[in-house]
Amino acid sequence: MIRIGDLATRAGVSVRALRYYEEQGLLYATRSASGQRHYPEAAVDRVRLFQQLYAAGLSSRTIATLLPCVDANEPDEESTALLVSERDRIDRQIEDLIATRDRLTAVIGSSKQECRHPSVPQKTSRTTGQPAHV
């Protein structure tokens, strides 16, 4: 069993995040006689899973809905549909990110000048009218 501070450190989250997961019914702890939270070793991987799912855009409610089938490794028909829907949404998100990256790469590749912020006026030489080197 590990204590809340150790779990937070090992999973790379704050203690506050762990308390939030408990409030949402995603994570459970036993209590010592003095009231300290204790978690099983498996909680480290579980919290990392939460972080991945949150980063992918899943809500606490969706995660809570899916956890029983994730734990059982046997989703029912409704859960399977939700899993497929979320996977497809993530695939679209990945495609959008790749398209954005490719556009940025194209801009970088075709740029022959330094990128300048459009709201910052460029200084020019009074004699030549060319950009001044600062």
Backbone as a chain_set.jsonl record, in Angstrom:
{"seq": "MIRIGDLATRAGVSVRALRYYEEQGLLYATRSASGQRHYPEAAVDRVRLFQQLYAAGLSSRTIATLLPCVDANEPDEESTALLVSERDRIDRQIEDLIATRDRLTAVIGSSKQECRHPSVPQKTSRTTGQPAHV", "coords": {"N": [[0.848, -1.183, 0.0], [0.442, 2.25, -0.717], [0.995, 5.668, 0.201], [-0.805, 8.785, -0.195], [0.825, 11.0, -1.004], [3.086, 9.694, -2.011], [1.919, 8.243, -4.104], [1.058, 10.36, -5.712], [3.535, 11.484, -6.473], [4.767, 9.309, -7.823], [2.953, 8.829, -9.895], [2.961, 11.206, -11.18], [1.238, 13.372, -10.735], [-0.768, 15.839, -8.987], [-1.532, 15.925, -5.453], [-3.977, 16.997, -5.07], [-5.241, 16.357, -7.497], [-5.527, 13.597, -7.172], [-7.338, 13.502, -5.057], [-9.511, 14.637, -6.338], [-10.037, 12.626, -8.252], [-10.941, 10.66, -6.54], [-13.281, 11.905, -5.567], [-14.769, 11.835, -7.885], [-15.294, 9.197, -8.12], [-13.479, 7.574, -9.354], [-11.179, 6.569, -8.266], [-10.111, 4.728, -5.479], [-9.453, 4.613, -1.994], [-8.12, 3.097, 0.937], [-8.418, 3.714, 4.45], [-6.204, 4.579, 7.039], [-5.93, 3.999, 10.61], [-5.471, 6.518, 11.58], [-6.603, 8.034, 9.643], [-5.267, 8.449, 7.253], [-4.879, 8.223, 3.712], [-4.539, 5.231, 1.843], [-3.325, 3.502, -0.927], [-3.555, 0.869, -3.386], [-0.753, -0.706, -5.091], [-1.37, -0.871, -7.803], [-2.686, 1.463, -8.31], [-1.008, 3.421, -9.301], [-0.609, 2.895, -12.075], [-3.268, 3.09, -12.82], [-3.908, 5.791, -12.327], [-2.168, 6.982, -14.15], [-3.38, 6.056, -16.483], [-5.796, 7.508, -16.299], [-4.776, 10.085, -16.711], [-3.865, 9.888, -19.357], [-6.304, 9.439, -20.674], [-7.722, 11.782, -20.011], [-6.046, 13.647, -21.284], [-6.523, 12.933, -23.878], [-8.99, 13.934, -24.215], [-11.263, 12.875, -22.99], [-13.989, 12.997, -20.733], [-14.506, 13.175, -17.135], [-16.876, 11.896, -16.505], [-17.263, 10.206, -18.731], [-15.013, 8.594, -18.49], [-15.571, 7.385, -16.013], [-17.8, 5.915, -16.748], [-16.668, 4.084, -18.493], [-14.768, 2.693, -16.988], [-15.566, 0.27, -15.519], [-15.75, -1.672, -17.612], [-13.198, -1.512, -18.613], [-11.734, -2.409, -16.448], [-12.734, -5.034, -16.251], [-12.007, -5.925, -18.675], [-13.729, -6.68, -20.627], [-15.807, -5.3, -22.487], [-19.263, -4.34, -22.597], [-21.975, -4.181, -25.003], [-22.916, -1.496, -25.172], [-20.812, -0.077, -23.947], [-18.767, -0.773, -25.681], [-19.577, 0.559, -27.988], [-19.28, 3.205, -27.111], [-16.518, 3.243, -26.6], [-15.557, 2.823, -29.22], [-16.537, 5.123, -30.443], [-15.125, 7.139, -29.042], [-12.502, 6.395, -29.713], [-12.581, 6.831, -32.486], [-13.026, 9.598, -32.514], [-10.619, 10.467, -31.393], [-8.883, 9.568, -33.388], [-9.654, 11.307, -35.473], [-8.855, 13.694, -34.328], [-6.097, 13.295, -34.231], [-5.559, 13.192, -36.988], [-6.234, 15.842, -37.655], [-4.272, 17.217, -36.197], [-1.957, 16.286, -37.482], [-2.374, 17.349, -40.031], [-2.243, 20.079, -39.414], [0.41, 20.23, -38.462], [1.723, 19.572, -40.865], [1.042, 21.761, -42.458], [2.34, 23.812, -41.074], [4.971, 22.946, -41.408], [5.195, 23.251, -44.171], [4.993, 26.043, -44.39], [7.267, 26.795, -42.964], [9.21, 25.646, -44.592], [8.894, 27.071, -46.987], [9.45, 29.623, -46.34], [11.465, 32.407, -46.8], [12.316, 34.491, -45.409], [12.832, 35.822, -42.125], [10.378, 35.048, -39.687], [8.126, 37.5, -38.755], [6.461, 39.299, -36.259], [3.259, 40.414, -37.01], [2.14, 42.71, -35.82], [4.2, 44.246, -34.969], [5.924, 46.989, -35.941], [8.241, 47.237, -38.629], [11.553, 48.376, -38.546], [13.054, 50.707, -40.702], [15.784, 51.736, -42.761], [16.638, 55.142, -43.017], [18.03, 56.098, -45.165], [18.198, 54.111, -47.178], [15.728, 52.851, -47.225], [15.427, 50.217, -46.781], [14.991, 47.287, -44.677], [16.125, 47.86, -41.396], [19.007, 46.738, -39.64], [18.961, 45.587, -36.472]], "CA": [[0.0, 0.0, 0.0], [1.211, 3.497, -0.784], [0.294, 6.844, 0.693], [-1.248, 9.712, -1.23], [1.953, 11.777, -1.517], [3.913, 8.791, -2.825], [1.18, 7.977, -5.338], [1.113, 11.581, -6.525], [4.881, 11.587, -7.029], [5.024, 8.22, -8.771], [2.064, 8.944, -11.054], [3.202, 12.498, -11.824], [0.076, 14.25, -10.584], [-0.835, 16.496, -7.682], [-2.391, 15.312, -4.444], [-5.32, 17.525, -5.352], [-5.812, 15.553, -8.584], [-5.93, 12.308, -6.613], [-8.577, 13.729, -4.292], [-10.557, 14.84, -7.352], [-10.382, 11.304, -8.797], [-11.762, 9.999, -5.525], [-14.596, 12.558, -5.576], [-15.458, 11.418, -9.106], [-15.52, 7.761, -8.056], [-12.534, 6.913, -10.25], [-10.076, 6.027, -7.492], [-10.53, 4.408, -4.118], [-8.376, 4.437, -1.011], [-8.493, 2.669, 2.282], [-7.948, 4.689, 5.43], [-5.527, 4.058, 8.239], [-6.601, 4.38, 11.859], [-5.333, 7.969, 11.748], [-7.316, 8.696, 8.548], [-4.448, 8.627, 6.047], [-5.272, 7.422, 2.559], [-3.605, 4.234, 1.341], [-3.731, 3.006, -2.239], [-2.808, -0.306, -3.843], [0.294, -0.436, -6.094], [-1.994, -0.735, -9.123], [-3.223, 2.819, -8.462], [-0.078, 4.224, -10.104], [-0.974, 2.707, -13.477], [-4.638, 3.574, -13.004], [-3.851, 7.255, -12.406], [-1.549, 7.288, -15.444], [-4.439, 5.843, -17.472], [-6.677, 8.678, -16.226], [-4.086, 11.208, -17.331], [-3.9, 9.673, -20.81], [-7.681, 9.615, -21.145], [-8.017, 13.219, -19.936], [-5.265, 14.313, -22.33], [-7.162, 12.613, -25.15], [-10.243, 14.669, -24.294], [-12.383, 12.215, -22.343], [-14.444, 13.646, -19.501], [-14.575, 12.319, -15.947], [-18.098, 11.087, -16.611], [-17.014, 9.152, -19.715], [-14.038, 7.671, -17.883], [-16.282, 6.613, -14.997], [-18.67, 4.976, -17.459], [-15.863, 3.052, -19.142], [-13.881, 1.971, -16.071], [-15.924, -1.128, -15.23], [-15.404, -2.573, -18.707], [-11.734, -1.515, -18.7], [-11.287, -3.29, -15.368], [-13.111, -6.411, -16.572], [-11.442, -6.214, -19.995], [-14.808, -7.251, -21.425], [-16.861, -4.285, -22.608], [-20.569, -4.735, -23.114], [-22.289, -3.562, -26.295], [-22.995, -0.041, -25.011], [-19.457, 0.408, -23.686], [-17.997, -0.931, -26.917], [-19.959, 1.672, -28.87], [-18.657, 4.414, -26.571], [-15.084, 3.112, -26.853], [-15.337, 3.029, -30.656], [-16.791, 6.54, -30.702], [-13.99, 7.907, -28.51], [-11.331, 6.075, -30.532], [-12.743, 7.518, -33.767], [-12.818, 11.025, -32.258], [-9.175, 10.646, -31.213], [-8.288, 9.427, -34.724], [-9.891, 12.573, -36.197], [-8.004, 14.693, -33.677], [-4.734, 13.024, -34.701], [-5.511, 13.629, -38.388], [-6.212, 17.305, -37.651], [-2.946, 17.634, -35.724], [-0.993, 16.0, -38.549], [-2.594, 18.35, -41.074], [-1.707, 21.341, -38.904], [1.872, 20.106, -38.491], [2.164, 19.617, -42.264], [0.931, 23.151, -42.921], [3.446, 24.556, -40.452], [6.193, 22.51, -42.08], [5.197, 23.886, -45.489], [5.293, 27.461, -44.187], [8.674, 26.871, -42.58], [10.018, 25.298, -45.757], [8.795, 28.056, -48.066], [9.81, 30.936, -45.83], [12.824, 32.842, -47.13], [12.629, 35.571, -44.487], [12.484, 35.528, -40.736], [8.989, 35.329, -39.331], [8.013, 38.718, -37.947], [5.132, 39.49, -35.695], [2.611, 41.431, -37.844], [1.775, 43.943, -35.126], [5.419, 44.973, -34.634], [6.403, 47.666, -37.15], [9.627, 46.961, -38.964], [12.349, 49.596, -38.682], [13.748, 50.808, -41.991], [16.859, 52.721, -42.843], [16.183, 56.393, -43.634], [18.748, 56.37, -46.419], [17.947, 53.13, -48.234], [14.362, 52.365, -47.205], [15.492, 48.772, -46.533], [14.911, 46.95, -43.25], [17.324, 48.175, -40.602], [19.492, 45.64, -38.793], [19.024, 46.061, -35.089]], "C": [[0.892, 1.243, 0.0], [0.342, 4.669, -0.339], [0.069, 7.839, -0.437], [-0.09, 10.515, -1.833], [2.86, 10.945, -2.408], [3.23, 8.479, -4.147], [1.25, 9.184, -6.268], [2.47, 11.704, -7.212], [5.112, 10.536, -8.112], [4.169, 8.324, -10.023], [2.244, 10.271, -11.788], [2.017, 13.434, -11.797], [0.13, 14.912, -9.214], [-1.717, 15.684, -6.738], [-3.834, 15.762, -4.672], [-6.002, 16.735, -6.463], [-6.297, 14.208, -8.057], [-7.219, 12.438, -5.806], [-9.759, 13.936, -5.242], [-10.998, 13.494, -7.927], [-11.244, 10.523, -7.806], [-13.173, 10.578, -5.509], [-15.429, 12.1, -6.772], [-15.749, 9.916, -9.131], [-14.59, 6.967, -8.962], [-11.451, 6.157, -9.493], [-10.554, 5.818, -6.059], [-9.31, 4.19, -3.241], [-8.964, 3.822, 0.249], [-7.924, 3.712, 3.228], [-7.277, 3.975, 6.589], [-6.327, 4.49, 9.456], [-6.544, 5.887, 12.083], [-5.969, 8.743, 10.584], [-6.503, 8.927, 7.29], [-4.936, 7.698, 4.942], [-4.15, 6.461, 2.188], [-4.18, 3.63, 0.07], [-2.962, 1.735, -2.577], [-1.767, 0.112, -4.88], [-0.307, -0.157, -7.465], [-2.544, 0.671, -9.36], [-2.303, 3.694, -9.304], [-0.446, 4.12, -11.584], [-2.377, 3.24, -13.767], [-4.646, 5.094, -13.167], [-3.188, 7.68, -13.726], [-2.546, 7.092, -16.579], [-5.395, 7.035, -17.483], [-6.049, 9.859, -16.947], [-4.092, 11.084, -18.849], [-5.297, 9.94, -21.361], [-8.1, 11.082, -21.087], [-7.292, 13.966, -21.051], [-5.877, 14.071, -23.71], [-8.544, 13.26, -25.277], [-11.44, 13.983, -23.668], [-12.722, 12.936, -21.044], [-14.418, 12.647, -18.347], [-15.769, 11.381, -16.031], [-17.894, 9.928, -17.581], [-16.05, 8.117, -19.151], [-14.735, 6.788, -16.853], [-17.193, 5.569, -15.639], [-17.877, 3.8, -18.018], [-15.034, 2.202, -18.186], [-14.302, 0.537, -15.763], [-15.546, -2.089, -16.369], [-13.89, -2.606, -18.938], [-11.186, -2.482, -17.652], [-11.571, -4.754, -15.694], [-12.476, -6.879, -17.88], [-12.45, -6.926, -20.895], [-15.935, -6.231, -21.54], [-18.169, -4.876, -23.125], [-20.843, -3.954, -24.399], [-22.305, -2.034, -26.218], [-21.606, 0.559, -24.793], [-18.587, 0.307, -24.925], [-18.305, 0.207, -27.873], [-19.313, 2.97, -28.413], [-17.146, 4.394, -26.815], [-14.756, 3.372, -28.325], [-15.518, 4.498, -31.008], [-15.62, 7.398, -30.232], [-12.726, 7.649, -29.328], [-11.4, 6.812, -31.869], [-12.534, 9.029, -33.617], [-11.329, 11.324, -32.106], [-8.46, 10.52, -32.556], [-8.457, 10.711, -35.539], [-9.004, 13.682, -35.634], [-6.554, 14.521, -34.136], [-4.575, 13.49, -36.143], [-5.447, 15.149, -38.485], [-4.846, 17.832, -37.208], [-1.878, 17.401, -36.782], [-1.136, 17.019, -39.673], [-2.037, 19.707, -40.653], [-0.184, 21.329, -38.921], [2.403, 20.217, -39.914], [2.076, 21.029, -42.831], [2.047, 24.005, -42.347], [4.772, 24.203, -41.116], [6.306, 23.167, -43.452], [5.54, 25.366, -45.382], [6.761, 27.636, -43.843], [9.559, 26.631, -43.788], [10.002, 26.35, -46.847], [9.219, 29.451, -47.628], [11.259, 31.26, -46.164], [13.258, 33.977, -46.22], [12.327, 35.086, -43.073], [11.013, 35.821, -40.544], [8.991, 36.565, -38.445], [6.589, 38.823, -37.458], [4.465, 40.629, -36.459], [2.277, 42.722, -37.127], [3.005, 44.765, -34.744], [5.94, 45.64, -35.902], [7.888, 47.397, -37.368], [10.364, 48.286, -39.146], [13.04, 49.56, -40.039], [14.802, 51.897, -41.929], [16.318, 53.966, -43.539], [16.836, 56.62, -44.987], [18.383, 55.393, -47.522], [16.507, 52.657, -48.307], [14.286, 50.867, -46.947], [15.364, 48.519, -45.033], [16.233, 47.231, -42.543], [17.701, 46.948, -39.786], [19.686, 46.174, -37.411], [19.939, 45.186, -34.29]], "O": [[1.947, 1.275, 0.632], [-0.88, 4.654, -0.487], [0.681, 7.739, -1.501], [-0.033, 10.69, -3.05], [3.346, 11.422, -3.433], [3.878, 8.451, -5.193], [1.475, 9.039, -7.469], [2.538, 11.997, -8.406], [5.6, 10.854, -9.196], [4.614, 7.944, -11.106], [1.735, 10.441, -12.896], [1.81, 14.207, -12.733], [0.977, 14.578, -8.385], [-2.534, 14.87, -7.168], [-4.778, 14.993, -4.487], [-7.201, 16.468, -6.388], [-7.362, 13.734, -8.452], [-8.09, 11.57, -5.875], [-10.867, 13.469, -4.98], [-12.195, 13.245, -8.074], [-12.167, 9.812, -8.201], [-14.152, 9.834, -5.446], [-16.652, 11.993, -6.677], [-16.382, 9.422, -10.065], [-14.878, 5.819, -9.3], [-10.87, 5.208, -10.021], [-11.301, 6.627, -5.509], [-8.286, 3.663, -3.676], [-10.137, 4.005, 0.573], [-7.054, 4.498, 2.853], [-7.721, 2.923, 7.049], [-7.285, 5.255, 9.343], [-7.441, 6.468, 12.694], [-5.885, 9.971, 10.542], [-6.997, 9.543, 6.345], [-5.344, 6.563, 5.186], [-2.972, 6.818, 2.213], [-5.362, 3.293, 0.001], [-1.84, 1.545, -2.107], [-1.892, 1.178, -5.484], [0.188, 0.694, -8.203], [-2.837, 1.031, -10.499], [-2.775, 4.622, -9.96], [-0.579, 5.135, -12.267], [-2.63, 3.779, -14.845], [-5.321, 5.62, -14.052], [-3.622, 8.651, -14.345], [-2.561, 7.87, -17.533], [-5.765, 7.522, -18.551], [-6.72, 10.554, -17.71], [-4.304, 12.073, -19.551], [-5.449, 10.591, -22.394], [-8.758, 11.576, -22.003], [-7.882, 14.835, -21.694], [-5.76, 14.911, -24.603], [-9.192, 13.15, -26.318], [-12.556, 14.481, -23.809], [-11.834, 13.426, -20.346], [-14.321, 11.438, -18.554], [-15.675, 10.208, -15.668], [-18.298, 8.8, -17.298], [-16.249, 6.913, -19.316], [-14.514, 5.577, -16.823], [-17.333, 4.461, -15.121], [-18.35, 2.663, -18.018], [-14.636, 1.094, -18.543], [-13.445, -0.346, -15.748], [-15.076, -3.197, -16.112], [-13.357, -3.612, -19.406], [-10.288, -3.274, -17.935], [-10.734, -5.619, -15.437], [-12.415, -8.077, -18.158], [-12.079, -7.672, -21.801], [-16.905, -6.284, -20.785], [-18.183, -5.777, -23.963], [-20.013, -3.15, -24.824], [-21.769, -1.359, -27.098], [-21.267, 1.584, -25.385], [-17.769, 1.187, -25.193], [-17.4, 0.76, -28.498], [-18.846, 3.754, -29.239], [-16.563, 5.41, -27.194], [-13.785, 4.062, -28.635], [-14.74, 5.055, -31.783], [-15.175, 8.29, -30.956], [-11.965, 8.576, -29.606], [-10.397, 7.355, -32.333], [-11.937, 9.665, -34.485], [-10.837, 12.323, -32.631], [-7.532, 11.28, -32.835], [-7.526, 11.153, -36.212], [-8.471, 14.503, -36.38], [-5.866, 15.507, -34.399], [-3.57, 14.113, -36.487], [-4.697, 15.69, -39.298], [-4.329, 18.788, -37.786], [-0.987, 18.233, -36.957], [-0.137, 17.499, -40.208], [-1.423, 20.403, -41.462], [0.444, 22.3, -39.343], [3.414, 20.878, -40.151], [2.942, 21.445, -43.6], [2.633, 24.827, -43.052], [5.601, 25.082, -41.355], [7.391, 23.591, -43.852], [6.298, 25.887, -46.2], [7.424, 28.528, -44.372], [10.549, 27.335, -43.986], [10.99, 26.511, -47.563], [9.335, 30.357, -48.454], [12.167, 30.489, -45.852], [14.419, 34.388, -46.242], [11.656, 34.074, -42.87], [10.465, 36.733, -41.162], [9.771, 36.659, -37.497], [5.64, 38.476, -38.161], [5.04, 41.713, -36.554], [2.141, 43.756, -37.782], [2.861, 45.88, -34.241], [6.353, 44.954, -36.837], [8.676, 47.338, -36.424], [9.872, 49.199, -39.81], [13.544, 48.523, -40.47], [14.711, 52.843, -41.147], [15.615, 53.857, -44.544], [16.254, 57.265, -45.86], [18.268, 55.789, -48.682], [16.089, 52.118, -49.331], [13.192, 50.304, -46.898], [15.596, 49.413, -44.219], [17.307, 46.883, -43.032], [16.839, 46.214, -39.304], [20.47, 47.096, -37.187], [20.129, 45.418, -33.096]]}, "num_chains": 1, "name": "protein.A"}
